[in-house]
Amino acid sequence: MAKRSSKHDLNTLAKSIVDQATGEAEDFLAKAQAEGKNIAAVALGRLGGLKGGKARAAKLSAEKRREIAKKAAKARWAKKK
């Protein structure tokens, strides 16, 4: 499988830099605190979420990944429009 272009990552980085420079960036911890959430739990959940998919994929065997992909494809094609 071909690797995806890193163009998206550069665009995301550029947008975040502009948002920070213009003051439009909203800190997710400040937002969580305003909503009355536990900041430590939010940070820990975000940390796990950022690495979760990659870590799971690394643990799976090729056969298991293939089974998961087949099941997902069947579910997509089974949807009624």
C-alpha positions as CSV (number, residue, x, y, z in Angstrom):
1,M,0.0,0.0,0.0
2,A,1.4,3.4,-1.0
3,K,2.1,5.9,1.8
4,R,-0.2,8.9,1.9
5,S,1.2,12.3,1.2
6,S,2.3,14.4,4.1
7,K,0.6,17.4,2.5
8,H,-2.3,17.1,4.8
9,D,0.0,17.2,7.8
10,L,1.7,20.4,6.6
11,N,-1.6,22.0,5.9
12,T,-2.9,21.1,9.4
13,L,0.3,22.5,10.9
14,A,0.1,25.7,8.9
15,K,-3.5,26.2,10.0
16,S,-2.7,25.6,13.7
17,I,0.2,28.2,13.4
18,V,-2.1,30.8,11.9
19,D,-4.8,30.1,14.5
20,Q,-2.3,30.5,17.3
21,A,-0.9,33.7,15.8
22,T,-4.3,35.3,15.4
23,G,-5.6,34.1,18.8
24,E,-8.3,31.9,17.2
25,A,-6.9,28.6,18.6
26,E,-8.9,27.2,21.5
27,D,-7.0,25.2,24.0
28,F,-8.7,21.9,24.5
29,L,-7.8,21.8,28.2
30,A,-9.3,25.3,28.8
31,K,-12.5,24.2,26.9
32,A,-12.7,21.0,29.0
33,Q,-12.3,23.0,32.3
34,A,-15.0,25.4,31.2
35,E,-17.3,22.4,30.6
36,G,-16.6,21.2,34.1
37,K,-14.6,18.1,33.1
38,N,-11.6,16.6,34.9
39,I,-8.6,18.1,33.1
40,A,-6.3,15.2,33.9
41,A,-8.8,12.7,32.5
42,V,-9.3,14.8,29.3
43,A,-5.5,15.0,28.8
44,L,-5.1,11.2,29.4
45,G,-8.0,10.4,27.0
46,R,-6.5,12.6,24.3
47,L,-3.1,11.0,24.7
48,G,-4.6,7.5,24.3
49,G,-6.8,8.7,21.4
50,L,-3.8,10.1,19.5
51,K,-1.9,6.8,19.5
52,G,-4.8,4.3,19.8
53,G,-5.3,3.3,16.2
54,K,-1.7,3.0,15.3
55,A,-0.9,1.0,18.5
56,R,-3.9,-1.3,17.8
57,A,-2.8,-1.9,14.2
58,A,0.7,-2.7,15.2
59,K,-0.5,-5.4,17.6
60,L,-2.8,-7.1,15.0
61,S,-1.6,-9.9,12.7
62,A,-2.1,-9.5,9.0
63,E,-4.8,-12.1,9.0
64,K,-6.8,-10.3,11.7
65,R,-6.5,-6.9,10.0
66,R,-7.7,-8.6,6.8
67,E,-10.8,-10.0,8.6
68,I,-11.6,-6.6,10.1
69,A,-11.3,-4.9,6.7
70,K,-13.6,-7.5,5.1
71,K,-16.2,-7.1,7.8
72,A,-16.0,-3.3,7.4
73,A,-16.4,-3.5,3.6
74,K,-19.4,-5.8,4.0
75,A,-21.0,-3.4,6.4
76,R,-20.4,-0.5,4.0
77,W,-21.9,-2.3,1.0
78,A,-24.8,-3.6,3.0
79,K,-26.1,-0.1,3.8
80,K,-29.3,0.8,2.1
81,K,-29.4,4.2,0.4
